[in-house]
Amino acid sequence: MRQFTYLPFVLTVSLALFLSAQSLMGQNKLTLNPGADLVSRYIWRGADFGNSPAIQPALELSYGGFAFGAWGSYATNDANFQEADLYASYTFKDVFTIMVTDYFFPDGTASSNNYFHYNYDNTGHVFEGAISFNGTESIPISLMVATNFAGADARTADNALQYSSYFELGYSTSIHETALDIFIGGTPTKPDSEKGESGYYGPHEGIINVGVKAEKEVQISEKFALPVNVSVITNPQQQNIFFVLGISL
């Protein structure tokens, strides 16, 4: 069986190179940014994870265009949905970003997490590579394409990875002091239904994530403002709609 034993080594070496870069790039600063979001629902690419309000902590170490981070989501209901992700990215002049993400979904019972289990056939990790155009002031349009390249991706009938992919097109603007993002996302991956296959994002290819997100800072005091956002998200493939409130800390 194939093993992803090289992954911990790659992550360790990457982190070492990242930290040593500060001696070569004196004009940049090493920063460590903790944060958290409180959301009424965790909606990711048109899917509801946890059916519950969630707490989403984040921690990112950045230097120049490089970033290494950890992000998680923890449901507050009895379903106990959890997610713990690691990622590494490089952003070129704030315009283009390349990112690799390790998605992992811990078992709330802590009896079968197997975080360090990278067996090709039954690992709980999903590894994704993504590239994005982040837009500019004169071109407020973003485009992101992501593909699962290893781990617990959906499989074909002969147990091969489907290399499930996702694309998202976005447009950013503002109305007075409120930022507004409009987005549409979908998957081009086409499972073979005749062979009983189902895709990572749904039973067939198509649009799965359409919505708008409005965000502004609510002034609490003279020195403190709280970022608040509201999203309206639909999933045409699942025939569903979500209204989500988020608060950033």
The 8 nearest C-alpha neighbors of each residue, nearest first, counted from 0:
[[1, 2, 119, 118, 120, 3, 121, 117],
 [0, 2, 119, 118, 3, 120, 117, 4],
 [1, 3, 118, 4, 119, 117, 0, 5],
 [4, 2, 117, 5, 6, 118, 1, 119],
 [3, 5, 2, 6, 7, 117, 8, 118],
 [4, 6, 8, 3, 7, 9, 2, 10],
 [5, 7, 9, 8, 4, 3, 10, 117],
 [8, 6, 10, 9, 5, 11, 4, 3],
 [9, 7, 11, 5, 6, 10, 12, 4],
 [8, 10, 6, 12, 11, 7, 13, 5],
 [9, 11, 13, 7, 8, 12, 14, 6],
 [12, 10, 8, 14, 13, 9, 7, 15],
 [11, 13, 15, 9, 14, 10, 8, 16],
 [14, 12, 10, 16, 15, 11, 9, 17],
 [13, 15, 17, 11, 12, 16, 10, 18],
 [14, 16, 12, 18, 17, 13, 19, 11],
 [17, 15, 19, 13, 14, 18, 20, 12],
 [16, 18, 14, 20, 15, 19, 13, 65],
 [19, 17, 15, 20, 16, 14, 21, 62],
 [18, 20, 16, 21, 17, 22, 15, 23],
 [21, 19, 23, 17, 22, 18, 16, 24],
 [20, 22, 24, 23, 19, 25, 18, 29],
 [23, 21, 20, 24, 19, 25, 18, 26],
 [24, 22, 20, 21, 25, 19, 26, 27],
 [25, 23, 21, 26, 22, 27, 20, 63],
 [26, 24, 27, 21, 23, 22, 28, 20],
 [25, 27, 24, 28, 63, 21, 23, 22],
 [28, 26, 63, 25, 24, 62, 29, 21],
 [29, 27, 62, 30, 26, 63, 21, 25],
 [28, 30, 62, 61, 27, 31, 21, 60],
 [31, 29, 61, 60, 28, 32, 62, 59],
 [30, 32, 60, 59, 61, 33, 29, 58],
 [31, 33, 59, 58, 30, 60, 34, 57],
 [34, 32, 58, 57, 59, 31, 35, 56],
 [35, 33, 57, 248, 56, 58, 32, 36],
 [34, 36, 56, 248, 55, 57, 247, 37],
 [37, 35, 247, 55, 246, 248, 54, 38],
 [36, 38, 54, 246, 245, 53, 55, 247],
 [39, 37, 245, 40, 53, 52, 244, 36],
 [38, 40, 52, 244, 243, 53, 245, 51],
 [41, 39, 52, 38, 51, 243, 42, 53],
 [40, 42, 48, 47, 53, 43, 38, 49],
 [43, 41, 47, 46, 40, 45, 48, 44],
 [44, 42, 46, 45, 41, 47, 48, 208],
 [45, 43, 208, 46, 42, 207, 184, 185],
 [44, 46, 208, 234, 43, 207, 42, 233],
 [45, 47, 43, 42, 44, 48, 234, 208],
 [48, 46, 42, 41, 50, 49, 43, 45],
 [49, 47, 41, 50, 42, 46, 80, 43],
 [48, 50, 80, 51, 74, 47, 78, 41],
 [51, 49, 48, 47, 40, 52, 41, 74],
 [50, 52, 49, 40, 74, 76, 75, 53],
 [53, 51, 39, 40, 38, 75, 74, 41],
 [54, 52, 74, 73, 38, 75, 37, 51],
 [53, 55, 37, 73, 72, 36, 56, 74],
 [54, 56, 72, 36, 71, 35, 37, 53],
 [57, 55, 35, 71, 34, 70, 36, 54],
 [58, 56, 70, 34, 35, 69, 33, 71],
 [57, 59, 33, 69, 68, 32, 34, 70],
 [60, 58, 68, 32, 31, 67, 61, 69],
 [59, 61, 31, 67, 66, 30, 68, 32],
 [62, 60, 66, 30, 65, 29, 59, 67],
 [61, 63, 29, 65, 28, 64, 66, 27],
 [62, 64, 27, 65, 61, 28, 29, 66],
 [63, 65, 90, 89, 62, 91, 66, 61],
 [66, 64, 89, 62, 63, 61, 88, 90],
 [67, 65, 61, 88, 60, 87, 89, 62],
 [68, 66, 87, 60, 59, 86, 61, 88],
 [67, 69, 59, 86, 58, 85, 60, 66],
 [68, 70, 85, 58, 84, 57, 59, 86],
 [71, 69, 57, 84, 56, 83, 85, 58],
 [70, 72, 83, 82, 55, 56, 84, 57],
 [71, 73, 55, 82, 81, 54, 53, 74],
 [74, 72, 81, 54, 53, 80, 55, 75],
 [73, 75, 53, 80, 79, 51, 76, 49],
 [74, 76, 53, 52, 51, 73, 79, 77],
 [77, 75, 78, 74, 51, 79, 52, 49],
 [76, 78, 79, 75, 74, 80, 51, 49],
 [79, 77, 76, 80, 49, 74, 75, 50],
 [78, 80, 77, 74, 107, 76, 81, 75],
 [81, 79, 49, 74, 78, 73, 107, 82],
 [82, 80, 73, 72, 104, 105, 79, 74],
 [81, 83, 104, 72, 71, 103, 105, 84],
 [82, 84, 71, 103, 70, 104, 102, 72],
 [85, 83, 102, 70, 101, 69, 103, 71],
 [86, 84, 69, 101, 68, 100, 70, 102],
 [87, 85, 100, 68, 99, 67, 101, 69],
 [86, 88, 67, 99, 98, 66, 68, 100],
 [89, 87, 98, 66, 97, 65, 99, 67],
 [88, 90, 65, 64, 97, 96, 66, 91],
 [91, 89, 96, 64, 95, 93, 92, 97],
 [90, 92, 95, 93, 94, 64, 96, 89],
 [91, 93, 94, 90, 95, 64, 96, 63],
 [94, 92, 91, 90, 95, 133, 96, 64],
 [95, 93, 133, 92, 132, 91, 134, 135],
 [96, 94, 132, 91, 90, 131, 133, 93],
 [97, 95, 90, 131, 89, 130, 91, 98],
 [96, 98, 130, 89, 88, 129, 90, 131],
 [99, 97, 88, 129, 87, 128, 130, 96],
 [98, 100, 128, 87, 86, 127, 129, 88],
 [101, 99, 86, 127, 126, 85, 102, 98],
 [100, 102, 126, 85, 84, 125, 86, 124],
 [103, 101, 84, 125, 124, 100, 126, 83],
 [102, 104, 124, 83, 84, 82, 123, 105],
 [103, 105, 82, 81, 83, 106, 102, 123],
 [106, 104, 112, 81, 107, 82, 103, 83],
 [105, 107, 112, 108, 109, 111, 104, 110],
 [108, 106, 109, 79, 105, 81, 80, 110],
 [107, 109, 110, 106, 111, 112, 105, 79],
 [110, 108, 107, 106, 112, 111, 105, 113],
 [109, 111, 108, 112, 106, 107, 113, 105],
 [112, 110, 113, 109, 106, 108, 105, 114],
 [111, 113, 105, 106, 114, 109, 110, 123],
 [114, 112, 116, 115, 111, 123, 122, 105],
 [115, 113, 112, 116, 123, 105, 103, 124],
 [116, 114, 113, 117, 112, 122, 7, 124],
 [115, 117, 113, 114, 118, 122, 123, 121],
 [118, 116, 122, 3, 2, 119, 115, 4],
 [117, 119, 2, 122, 120, 121, 116, 1],
 [118, 120, 1, 2, 121, 122, 150, 117],
 [121, 119, 118, 122, 0, 150, 151, 1],
 [120, 122, 118, 119, 123, 151, 150, 117],
 [123, 121, 117, 118, 124, 116, 150, 119],
 [122, 124, 151, 103, 121, 125, 104, 150],
 [125, 123, 103, 150, 122, 102, 151, 101],
 [124, 126, 150, 151, 102, 101, 149, 152],
 [127, 125, 101, 149, 147, 100, 150, 148],
 [128, 126, 147, 100, 146, 99, 148, 125],
 [127, 129, 99, 146, 145, 98, 147, 100],
 [130, 128, 145, 98, 144, 97, 99, 146],
 [129, 131, 97, 96, 144, 143, 98, 145],
 [132, 130, 143, 96, 142, 95, 133, 144],
 [131, 133, 95, 142, 141, 134, 94, 143],
 [134, 132, 141, 94, 95, 131, 142, 135],
 [133, 135, 141, 140, 139, 138, 132, 94],
 [136, 134, 138, 137, 139, 94, 133, 140],
 [135, 137, 138, 139, 134, 140, 171, 172],
 [136, 138, 135, 139, 134, 140, 171, 172],
 [137, 139, 135, 140, 134, 136, 141, 170],
 [140, 138, 134, 171, 135, 170, 136, 137],
 [139, 141, 170, 134, 138, 169, 171, 142],
 [142, 140, 133, 134, 169, 132, 168, 170],
 [141, 143, 168, 132, 131, 167, 169, 133],
 [144, 142, 131, 167, 166, 130, 132, 145],
 [143, 145, 166, 129, 130, 165, 131, 167],
 [144, 146, 129, 165, 164, 128, 166, 130],
 [147, 145, 164, 127, 128, 163, 162, 148],
 [148, 146, 127, 162, 163, 126, 149, 164],
 [147, 149, 162, 127, 126, 146, 128, 150],
 [150, 148, 126, 147, 125, 152, 151, 127],
 [149, 151, 125, 124, 152, 126, 122, 119],
 [152, 150, 125, 124, 123, 122, 153, 149],
 [151, 153, 150, 160, 125, 154, 199, 147],
 [154, 152, 199, 198, 161, 160, 151, 155],
 [155, 153, 160, 158, 159, 161, 152, 156],
 [154, 156, 158, 159, 157, 161, 196, 160],
 [155, 157, 158, 194, 196, 154, 195, 159],
 [156, 158, 155, 159, 154, 160, 194, 196],
 [159, 157, 155, 154, 156, 160, 120, 153],
 [160, 158, 155, 154, 157, 161, 156, 153],
 [159, 161, 154, 162, 152, 153, 155, 158],
 [160, 162, 163, 154, 153, 155, 159, 152],
 [163, 161, 147, 160, 148, 146, 164, 152],
 [162, 164, 161, 147, 188, 146, 199, 152],
 [165, 163, 146, 145, 186, 188, 162, 147],
 [164, 166, 186, 145, 185, 144, 146, 167],
 [167, 165, 144, 184, 143, 185, 186, 145],
 [168, 166, 184, 143, 183, 142, 169, 185],
 [169, 167, 142, 183, 182, 141, 184, 143],
 [168, 170, 182, 141, 181, 140, 142, 167],
 [169, 171, 140, 181, 180, 139, 141, 182],
 [172, 170, 180, 139, 179, 181, 140, 169],
 [171, 173, 179, 178, 180, 170, 174, 139],
 [174, 172, 178, 179, 177, 175, 176, 171],
 [173, 175, 177, 176, 178, 172, 179, 213],
 [174, 176, 177, 173, 178, 215, 172, 179],
 [177, 175, 174, 215, 178, 173, 216, 214],
 [176, 178, 215, 174, 173, 214, 175, 179],
 [179, 177, 173, 214, 213, 172, 215, 174],
 [178, 180, 213, 173, 172, 212, 171, 177],
 [181, 179, 171, 212, 211, 170, 172, 213],
 [180, 182, 211, 170, 169, 210, 171, 212],
 [183, 181, 169, 210, 168, 209, 211, 170],
 [182, 184, 209, 168, 208, 167, 169, 210],
 [185, 183, 167, 208, 166, 206, 207, 209],
 [186, 184, 206, 207, 205, 166, 165, 208],
 [185, 187, 165, 204, 188, 205, 164, 166],
 [188, 186, 204, 189, 205, 164, 185, 165],
 [189, 187, 204, 186, 163, 164, 190, 198],
 [188, 190, 204, 203, 187, 191, 198, 186],
 [191, 189, 196, 198, 197, 203, 192, 188],
 [190, 192, 196, 193, 194, 189, 195, 197],
 [193, 191, 195, 196, 194, 190, 197, 202],
 [192, 194, 191, 195, 196, 190, 156, 197],
 [195, 193, 192, 191, 196, 156, 155, 190],
 [194, 196, 192, 193, 191, 197, 156, 190],
 [197, 195, 192, 191, 190, 194, 155, 156],
 [198, 196, 202, 190, 201, 195, 192, 199],
 [199, 197, 201, 202, 200, 190, 153, 203],
 [198, 200, 153, 201, 163, 152, 197, 202],
 [201, 199, 198, 186, 202, 163, 207, 203],
 [200, 202, 198, 203, 199, 197, 204, 236],
 [201, 203, 197, 198, 190, 204, 200, 196],
 [204, 202, 189, 201, 190, 198, 205, 197],
 [203, 205, 189, 187, 186, 188, 202, 206],
 [204, 206, 185, 186, 207, 187, 203, 236],
 [205, 207, 185, 184, 208, 235, 186, 236],
 [208, 206, 234, 185, 45, 236, 235, 184],
 [207, 209, 45, 184, 234, 44, 183, 233],
 [210, 208, 183, 233, 232, 182, 184, 234],
 [209, 211, 232, 231, 182, 181, 233, 183],
 [210, 212, 181, 231, 180, 230, 182, 232],
 [211, 213, 230, 180, 179, 229, 181, 231],
 [214, 212, 179, 229, 228, 178, 230, 177],
 [215, 213, 228, 178, 177, 227, 229, 179],
 [214, 216, 177, 227, 226, 178, 217, 228],
 [217, 215, 226, 225, 224, 227, 218, 214],
 [218, 216, 225, 224, 219, 226, 215, 227],
 [217, 219, 224, 220, 216, 223, 225, 221],
 [220, 218, 224, 223, 217, 225, 221, 222],
 [221, 219, 223, 222, 218, 224, 217, 225],
 [220, 222, 223, 219, 218, 224, 217, 225],
 [223, 221, 220, 224, 219, 218, 225, 217],
 [222, 224, 220, 219, 221, 218, 225, 217],
 [223, 225, 218, 219, 217, 216, 226, 220],
 [224, 226, 217, 216, 227, 218, 219, 223],
 [227, 225, 216, 247, 215, 246, 217, 224],
 [228, 226, 246, 214, 215, 245, 216, 225],
 [229, 227, 214, 245, 213, 244, 246, 215],
 [228, 230, 244, 213, 243, 212, 245, 214],
 [231, 229, 212, 243, 211, 242, 232, 213],
 [230, 232, 242, 210, 211, 241, 243, 212],
 [233, 231, 210, 241, 240, 209, 230, 242],
 [234, 232, 240, 209, 239, 208, 210, 235],
 [233, 235, 207, 208, 45, 239, 237, 236],
 [236, 234, 238, 237, 207, 233, 206, 239],
 [235, 237, 234, 207, 238, 206, 205, 201],
 [236, 238, 239, 234, 235, 207, 201, 45],
 [239, 237, 235, 236, 234, 240, 233, 207],
 [240, 238, 234, 237, 233, 235, 241, 236],
 [239, 241, 233, 232, 234, 242, 238, 231],
 [242, 240, 232, 231, 243, 233, 239, 230],
 [243, 241, 231, 230, 232, 244, 240, 229],
 [244, 242, 230, 229, 39, 40, 241, 231],
 [243, 245, 229, 39, 38, 228, 230, 242],
 [244, 246, 38, 228, 37, 227, 229, 243],
 [247, 245, 227, 37, 36, 226, 228, 38],
 [248, 246, 36, 226, 35, 37, 227, 245],
 [247, 35, 34, 36, 246, 225, 226, 37]]
